[in-house]
C-alpha cells in the first residue's frame, strides 16, 4: 500500500521534475479528505477533491479527469478516455488513484498523487494525454501558479 499522508511542503517548496515536463497540460487539485478502505488504498471519491483550488490543506494530486473520465455503468463502450484510463493503469499498476464521481460510477477517472510522479510515469502520461487530447484542445494551465 502506498502511504497517502500529507506533508506540509508538498507542492509548495518543491515539485517533482516531471511536473515541469507536463508543461501545464494536467492541472493540480487537492485531496482534502482521505478514505481508508481496506485492501483498496487507491480509491477516492470525487467530493474529496478541491476541484482545482490549491489554497486548502491536503495532498496534491494531478487531476487526469479531462482525458480519463468514462462511464463505468457502460463497460462495453470503448472511448478514447476509457482507453487512456486502462492504458495508464496497465503501464503503472498500483500508482494511479481511481476516483468515483459524486453520482457514483457514471463518472470514474484517474488522479495521481504528486509524490508518485516519476520520470517513467511522466513519459507515459505525456504519451497517453497527447494521444487522447489533440494539441488544439489541450487543457492548459499555468504551472507557476
Contact map, one row per residue, 1 for C-alpha under 8 A:
1110000000000000000000000000000000000000100000000000000000000000000000000000000000000000000000000000000000000000000000000000000000000000000000000
1111000000000000000000000000000000000000100000000000000000000000000000000000000000000000000000000000000000000000000000000000000000000000000000000
1111100000000000000000000000000000000000000000000000000000000000000000000000000000000000000000000000000000000000000000000000000000000000000000000
0111110000000000000000000000000001000000000000000000000000100000000000000000000000000000000000000000000000000000000000000000000000000000000000000
0011111000000000000000000000000000000000000000000000000000100000000000000000000000000000000000000000000000000000000000000000000000000000000000000
0001111101000000000000000000000000000000000000000000000001100000000000000000000000000000000000000000000000000000000000000000000000000000000000000
0000111111000000000000000000000000000000000000000000000000100000000000000000000000000000000000000000000000000000000000000000000000000000000000000
0000011111010000000000000000000000000000000000000000000000000000000000000000000000000000000000000000000000000000000000000000000000000000000000000
0000001111111100000000000000000000000000000000000000000000000000000000000000000000000000000000000000000000000000000000000000000000000000000000000
0000011111111110000000000000000000000000000000000000000000110000000000000000000000000000000000000000000000000000001000000000000000000000000000000
0000000011111110000000000000000000000000000000000000000000010000000000000000000000000000000000000000000000000000010000000000000000000000000000000
0000000111111110000000000000000000000000000000000000000000000000000000000000000000000000000000000000000000000000000000000000000000000000000000000
0000000011111110000000000000000000000000000000000000000000000000000000000000000000000000000000000000000000000000000000000000000000000000000000000
0000000011111111000000000000000000000000000000000000000000000000000000000000000000000000000000000000000000000000000000000000000000000000000000000
0000000001111111101100000000000000000000000000000000000000000000000000000000000000000000000000000000000000000000000000000000000000000000000000000
0000000000000111111100000000000000000000000000000000000000000000000000000000000000000000000000000000000000000000011011000000000000000000000000000
0000000000000011111110000000000000000000000000000000000000000000000000000000000000000000000000000000000000000000000001100000000000000000000000000
0000000000000001111111000000000000000000000000000000000000000000000000000000000000000000000000000000000000000000000011100100000000000000000000000
0000000000000011111111100000000000000000000000000000000000000000000000000000000000000000000000000000000000000000000010000100000000000000000000000
0000000000000011111111110000000000000000000000000000000000000000000000000000000000000000000000000000000000000000000000000000000000000000000000100
0000000000000000111111100000000000000000000000000000000000000000000000000000000000000000000000000000000000000000000000000100000000000000000000000
0000000000000000011111111100000000000000000000000000000000000000000000000000000000000000000000000000000000000000000000000100010000000000000000000
0000000000000000001111111000000000000000000000000000000000000000000000000000000000000000000000000000000000000000000000000000000000000000000000100
0000000000000000000101111110000000000000000000000000000000000000000000000000000000000000000000000000000000000000000000000000000000000000001111100
0000000000000000000001111110000000000000000000000000000000000000000000000000000000000000000000000000000000000000000000000000000000000000011110000
0000000000000000000001011111000000000000000000000000000000000111000000000000000000000000000000000000000000000000000000000000000000000000001110000
0000000000000000000000011111100000000000000000000001000000000111000000000000000000000000000000000000000000000000000000000000000000000000000110100
0000000000000000000000000111110000000000000000000001010000011110000000000000000000000000000000000000000000000000000000000000000000000000000000000
0000000000000000000000000011111000000000000000001111110000011110000000000000000000000000000000000000000000000000000000000000000000000000000000000
0000000000000000000000000001111100000000000000001111110111111000000000000000000000000000000000000000000000000000000000000000000000000000000000000
0000000000000000000000000000111111000000000000011100000001111000000000000000000000000000000000000000000000000000000000000000000000000000000000000
0000000000000000000000000000011111000000000000011100000111100000000000000000000000000000000000000000000000000000000000000000000000000000000000000
0000000000000000000000000000001111100000000000011000000001000000000000000000000000000000000000000000000000000000000000000000000000000000000000000
0001000000000000000000000000001111110000000100010000000000000000000000000000000000000000000000000000000000000000000000000000000000000000000000000
0000000000000000000000000000000011111000001100000000000000000000000000000000000000000000000000000000000000000000000000000000000000000000000000000
0000000000000000000000000000000001111100100000000000000000000000000000000000000000000000000000000000000000000000000000000000000000000000000000000
0000000000000000000000000000000000111111101000000000000000000000000000000000000000000000000000000000000000000000000000000000000000000000000000000
0000000000000000000000000000000000011111100000000000000000000000000000000000000000000000000000000000000000000000000000000000000000000000000000000
0000000000000000000000000000000000001111100000000000000000000000000000000000000000000000000000000000000000000000000000000000000000000000000000000
0000000000000000000000000000000000001111111000000000000000000000000000000000000000000000000000000000000000000000000000000000000000000000000000000
1100000000000000000000000000000000011111111000000000000000000000000000000000000000000000000000000000000000000000000000000000000000000000000000000
0000000000000000000000000000000000000001111100000000000000000000000000000000000000000000000001111100000000000000000000000000000000000000000000000
0000000000000000000000000000000000101001111110000000000000000000000000000000000000000000000000001111000000000000000000000000000000000000000000000
0000000000000000000000000000000001100000011111010000000000000000000000000000000000000000000000001111000000000000000000000000000000000000000000000
0000000000000000000000000000000000000000001111111000000000000000000000000000000000000000000000000011110000000000000000000000000000000000000000000
0000000000000000000000000000000000000000000111111000000000000000000000000000000000000000000000000011110000000000000000000000000000000000000000000
0000000000000000000000000000000000000000000011111100000000000000000000000000000000000000000000000000110000000000000000000000000000000000000000000
0000000000000000000000000000001111000000000111111100000000000000000000000000000000000000000000000000000000000000000000000000000000000000000000000
0000000000000000000000000000111110000000000011111111000000000000000000000000000000000000000000000000000000000000000000000000000000000000000000000
0000000000000000000000000000111100000000000000111111110100000000000000000000000000000000000000000000000000000000000000000000000000000000000000000
0000000000000000000000000000110000000000000000001111100000000000000000000000000000000000000000000000000000000000000000000000000000000000000000000
0000000000000000000000000011110000000000000000001111110000000000000000000000000000000000000000000000000000000000000000000000000000000000000000000
0000000000000000000000000000110000000000000000000111111100000000000000000000000000000000000000000000000000000000000000000000000000000000000000000
0000000000000000000000000001110000000000000000000101111100000000000000000000000000000000000000000000000000000000000000000000000000000000000000000
0000000000000000000000000000000000000000000000000000111110000000000000000000000000000000000000000000000000000000000000000000000000000000000000000
0000000000000000000000000000010100000000000000000100111111000000000000000000000000000000000000000000000000000000000000000000000000000000000000000
0000000000000000000000000000010100000000000000000000001111100000000000000000000000000000000000000000000000000000000000000000000000000000000000000
0000010000000000000000000000011110000000000000000000000111110000000000000000000000000000000000000000000000000000000000000000000000000000000000000
0001111001000000000000000000011100000000000000000000000011111000000000000000000000000000000000000000000000000000100000000000000000000000000000000
0000000001100000000000000001111000000000000000000000000001111100000000000000000000000000000000000000000000000000110000000000000000000000000000000
0000000000000000000000000001111000000000000000000000000000111110000000000000000000000000000000000000000000000011110000000000000000000000000000000
0000000000000000000000000111100000000000000000000000000000011111000000000000000000000000000000000000000000000011110000000000000000000000000000000
0000000000000000000000000111100000000000000000000000000000001111110000000000000000000000000000000000000000000111000000000000000000000000000000000
0000000000000000000000000110000000000000000000000000000000000111111110000000000000000000000000000000000000001111000000000000000000000000000000000
0000000000000000000000000000000000000000000000000000000000000011111110000000000000000000000000000000000000001110000000000000000000000000000000000
0000000000000000000000000000000000000000000000000000000000000011111110000000000000000000000000000000000000000000000000000000000000000000001000000
0000000000000000000000000000000000000000000000000000000000000001111110000000000110011000000000000000000000000000000000000000000010011000000000000
0000000000000000000000000000000000000000000000000000000000000001111111000000000011111000000000000000000000011100000000000000000000000000000000000
0000000000000000000000000000000000000000000000000000000000000001111111100000000011001000000000000000000000111100000000000000000000000000000000000
0000000000000000000000000000000000000000000000000000000000000000000111110000001011000000000000000000000001111000000000000000000000000000000000000
0000000000000000000000000000000000000000000000000000000000000000000011111110000000000000000000000000000011110000000000000000000000000000000000000
0000000000000000000000000000000000000000000000000000000000000000000001111110000000000000000000000000000011110000000000000000000000000000000000000
0000000000000000000000000000000000000000000000000000000000000000000000111110000000000000000000000000000011000000000000000000000000000000000000000
0000000000000000000000000000000000000000000000000000000000000000000000111111100000000000000000000000000000000000000000000000000000000000000000000
0000000000000000000000000000000000000000000000000000000000000000000000111111110000000000000000000000000000000000000000000000000000000000000000000
0000000000000000000000000000000000000000000000000000000000000000000000000111110000000000000000000000000000000000000000000000000000000000000000000
0000000000000000000000000000000000000000000000000000000000000000000000000111111000000000000000000000000000000000000000000000000000000000000000000
0000000000000000000000000000000000000000000000000000000000000000000000000011111101100000000000000000000000000000000000000000000000000000000000000
0000000000000000000000000000000000000000000000000000000000000000000001000000111111100000000000000000000000000000000000000000000000000000000000000
0000000000000000000000000000000000000000000000000000000000000000001000000000011111110000000000000000000000000000000000000000000000010000000000000
0000000000000000000000000000000000000000000000000000000000000000001111000000001111111000000000000000000000000000000000000000000000010000000000000
0000000000000000000000000000000000000000000000000000000000000000000111000000011111111100000000000000000000000000000000000000000000000000000000000
0000000000000000000000000000000000000000000000000000000000000000000100000000011111111110000000000000000000000000000000000000000000000000000000000
0000000000000000000000000000000000000000000000000000000000000000001100000000000111111111000000000000000000000000000000000000000110010000000000000
0000000000000000000000000000000000000000000000000000000000000000001110000000000011111111100000000000000000001100000000000000000000000000000000000
0000000000000000000000000000000000000000000000000000000000000000000000000000000001111111110000000000000000000000000000000000000000000000000000000
0000000000000000000000000000000000000000000000000000000000000000000000000000000000111111111000000000000000000000000000000000000100000000000000000
0000000000000000000000000000000000000000000000000000000000000000000000000000000000011111111100010000000000000000000000000001100100000000000000000
0000000000000000000000000000000000000000000000000000000000000000000000000000000000001111111111110000000000000000000000000000000000000000000000000
0000000000000000000000000000000000000000000000000000000000000000000000000000000000000111111110000000000000000000000000000000000000000000000000000
0000000000000000000000000000000000000000000000000000000000000000000000000000000000000011111110000000000000000000000000000001000000000000000000000
0000000000000000000000000000000000000000000000000000000000000000000000000000000000000001111111110000000000000000000000001000000000000000000000000
0000000000000000000000000000000000000000000000000000000000000000000000000000000000000000111111110000000000000000000000000000000000000000000000000
0000000000000000000000000000000000000000010000000000000000000000000000000000000000000000100111110000000000000000000000000000000000000000000000000
0000000000000000000000000000000000000000010000000000000000000000000000000000000000000000100111111000000000000001000100000000000000000000000000000
0000000000000000000000000000000000000000010000000000000000000000000000000000000000000001100111111100000000000111100000000000000000000000000000000
0000000000000000000000000000000000000000011100000000000000000000000000000000000000000000000000111110000000000111100000000000000000000000000000000
0000000000000000000000000000000000000000011100000000000000000000000000000000000000000000000000011111000000011110000000000000000000000000000000000
0000000000000000000000000000000000000000001111000000000000000000000000000000000000000000000000001111100000011110000000000000000000000000000000000
0000000000000000000000000000000000000000001111000000000000000000000000000000000000000000000000000111110110111000000000000000000000000000000000000
0000000000000000000000000000000000000000000011100000000000000000000000000000000000000000000000000011111111110000000000000000000000000000000000000
0000000000000000000000000000000000000000000011100000000000000000000000000000000000000000000000000001111100000000000000000000000000000000000000000
0000000000000000000000000000000000000000000000000000000000000000000000000000000000000000000000000000111111100000000000000000000000000000000000000
0000000000000000000000000000000000000000000000000000000000000000000000000000000000000000000000000001111111110000000000000000000000000000000000000
0000000000000000000000000000000000000000000000000000000000000000000000111000000000000000000000000001101111110000000000000000000000000000000000000
0000000000000000000000000000000000000000000000000000000000000000000001111000000000000000000000000000101111110000000000000000000000000000000000000
0000000000000000000000000000000000000000000000000000000000000000000011110000000000000000000000000001101111111000000000000000000000000000000000000
0000000000000000000000000000000000000000000000000000000000000000000111110000000000000000000000000111100111111100000000000000000000000000000000000
0000000000000000000000000000000000000000000000000000000000000001100111000000000000001000000000000111000000111110000000000000000000000000000000000
0000000000000000000000000000000000000000000000000000000000000011100110000000000000001000000000011110000000011111000000000000000000000000000000000
0000000000000000000000000000000000000000000000000000000000001111100000000000000000000000000000011110000000001111100000000000000000000000000000000
0000000000000000000000000000000000000000000000000000000000001111000000000000000000000000000000111000000000000111110110000000000000000000000000000
0000000000000000000000000000000000000000000000000000000000111100000000000000000000000000000000011000000000000011111110000000000000000000000000000
0000000000100001000000000000000000000000000000000000000000011100000000000000000000000000000000000000000000000001111110000000000000000000000000000
0000000001000001000000000000000000000000000000000000000000000000000000000000000000000000000000000000000000000000111110000000000000000000000000000
0000000000000000000000000000000000000000000000000000000000000000000000000000000000000000000000100000000000000001111111000000000000000000000000000
0000000000000001011000000000000000000000000000000000000000000000000000000000000000000000000000000000000000000001111111101100000000000000000000000
0000000000000001110000000000000000000000000000000000000000000000000000000000000000000000000000000000000000000000000111111100000000000000000000000
0000000000000000110000000000000000000000000000000000000000000000000000000000000000000000000000000000000000000000000011111110000000000000000000000
0000000000000000000000000000000000000000000000000000000000000000000000000000000000000000000000000000000000000000000001111111000000000000000000000
0000000000000000000000000000000000000000000000000000000000000000000000000000000000000000000100000000000000000000000011111111100000000000000000000
0000000000000000011011000000000000000000000000000000000000000000000000000000000000000000000000000000000000000000000011111111110000000000000000000
0000000000000000000000000000000000000000000000000000000000000000000000000000000000000000000000000000000000000000000000111111111000000000000000000
0000000000000000000000000000000000000000000000000000000000000000000000000000000000000001001000000000000000000000000000011111111100000000000000000
0000000000000000000000000000000000000000000000000000000000000000000000000000000000000001000000000000000000000000000000001111111110000000000000000
0000000000000000000001000000000000000000000000000000000000000000000000000000000000000000000000000000000000000000000000000111111111000000000000000
0000000000000000000000000000000000000000000000000000000000000000000000000000000000000000000000000000000000000000000000000011111111100000000000000
0000000000000000000000000000000000000000000000000000000000000000000000000000000000010011000000000000000000000000000000000001111111110000000000000
0000000000000000000000000000000000000000000000000000000000000000001000000000000000010000000000000000000000000000000000000000111111111000000000000
0000000000000000000000000000000000000000000000000000000000000000000000000000000000000000000000000000000000000000000000000000011111111110000000000
0000000000000000000000000000000000000000000000000000000000000000000000000000000000000000000000000000000000000000000000000000001111111100000000000
0000000000000000000000000000000000000000000000000000000000000000001000000000000110010000000000000000000000000000000000000000000111111100000000000
0000000000000000000000000000000000000000000000000000000000000000001000000000000000000000000000000000000000000000000000000000000011111110110000000
0000000000000000000000000000000000000000000000000000000000000000000000000000000000000000000000000000000000000000000000000000000001111111110000000
0000000000000000000000000000000000000000000000000000000000000000000000000000000000000000000000000000000000000000000000000000000001001111110000000
0000000000000000000000000000000000000000000000000000000000000000000000000000000000000000000000000000000000000000000000000000000000000111110000000
0000000000000000000000000000000000000000000000000000000000000000000000000000000000000000000000000000000000000000000000000000000000001111111000000
0000000000000000000000001000000000000000000000000000000000000000000000000000000000000000000000000000000000000000000000000000000000001111111100000
0000000000000000000000011100000000000000000000000000000000000000010000000000000000000000000000000000000000000000000000000000000000000000111110000
0000000000000000000000011110000000000000000000000000000000000000000000000000000000000000000000000000000000000000000000000000000000000000011111000
0000000000000000000000011110000000000000000000000000000000000000000000000000000000000000000000000000000000000000000000000000000000000000001111100
0000000000000000000000010000000000000000000000000000000000000000000000000000000000000000000000000000000000000000000000000000000000000000000111111
0000000000000000000100110010000000000000000000000000000000000000000000000000000000000000000000000000000000000000000000000000000000000000000011111
0000000000000000000000000000000000000000000000000000000000000000000000000000000000000000000000000000000000000000000000000000000000000000000001111
0000000000000000000000000000000000000000000000000000000000000000000000000000000000000000000000000000000000000000000000000000000000000000000001111
